[in-house]
């Protein structure tokens, strides 16, 4: 819920960041989403068109229902683990 109102700006900032640092054919990035679970939106690639499509496809989703302790936290550490595992 903390990202609901800033999500469009965050996506724009992520896109601008990737465009400024990714050198096609030399650098790679992956796009993952995380809330309760981690989802790989785009695997490692240096293709900006693929990264941009992945960012564009990500939608904010509100949590519904009773929050458990696990559901109150994002899956940030899971996202870091999955990213490190893919690189390794």
C-alpha positions in Angstrom: 0.0 0.0 0.0 2.9 2.4 0.6 3.6 2.5 -3.1 0.1 3.1 -4.4 0.4 6.8 -5.2 4.1 6.9 -6.2 4.1 3.7 -8.4 3.9 5.5 -11.8 6.8 7.8 -10.9 8.8 4.9 -9.6 8.4 3.1 -12.9 9.4 6.2 -14.8 12.5 6.6 -12.6 13.5 3.0 -13.0 13.2 3.3 -16.8 15.3 6.5 -16.8 17.9 4.9 -14.5 18.2 1.8 -16.8 18.5 4.0 -19.9 21.3 5.9 -18.3 23.4 3.0 -17.1 22.8 0.0 -19.4 25.2 -0.2 -22.3 23.7 -2.5 -24.9 25.8 -5.6 -25.3 27.9 -4.8 -22.3 25.6 -4.5 -19.3 22.5 -6.5 -18.3 19.6 -6.0 -15.9 16.6 -8.0 -14.8 13.2 -6.8 -13.7 11.5 -8.5 -10.7 8.4 -7.6 -8.9 7.7 -8.5 -5.3 5.0 -8.2 -2.8 4.0 -11.4 -1.1 5.8 -13.4 -3.8 8.6 -12.7 -6.3 7.9 -12.8 -10.0 10.5 -12.5 -12.7 9.1 -9.9 -15.2 12.3 -10.0 -17.4 15.4 -12.1 -17.0 18.9 -10.7 -17.5 19.2 -8.8 -20.7 21.0 -5.9 -22.2 18.1 -5.1 -24.6 16.4 -1.9 -23.5 13.3 -2.7 -25.5 12.8 -5.9 -23.5 13.4 -4.1 -20.2 11.0 -1.3 -21.1 8.3 -3.7 -22.1 8.7 -5.5 -18.8 8.5 -2.2 -16.8 5.4 -1.1 -18.8 3.7 -4.4 -18.1 4.0 -4.2 -14.3 0.8 -3.0 -12.6 0.3 -2.0 -9.0 -1.9 -4.5 -7.1 -3.6 -3.8 -3.9 -3.6 -6.5 -1.2 -7.0 -7.6 0.0 -8.1 -9.7 2.9 -6.7 -10.2 6.4 -3.0 -9.5 6.6 -0.8 -12.2 8.2 2.6 -11.4 9.5 4.2 -12.7 6.2 1.7 -10.7 4.2 2.5 -7.5 6.0 6.1 -7.7 4.7 7.2 -7.5 1.1 9.3 -10.3 -0.3 12.4 -8.1 -0.7 14.9 -10.6 0.6 13.4 -13.3 -1.7 13.8 -10.9 -4.7 17.5 -10.4 -3.8 18.1 -14.1 -3.4 16.4 -14.9 -6.8 18.4 -12.2 -8.5 21.7 -13.4 -7.1 20.8 -17.0 -7.9 20.1 -16.1 -11.6 23.4 -14.2 -11.9 25.4 -17.0 -10.3 
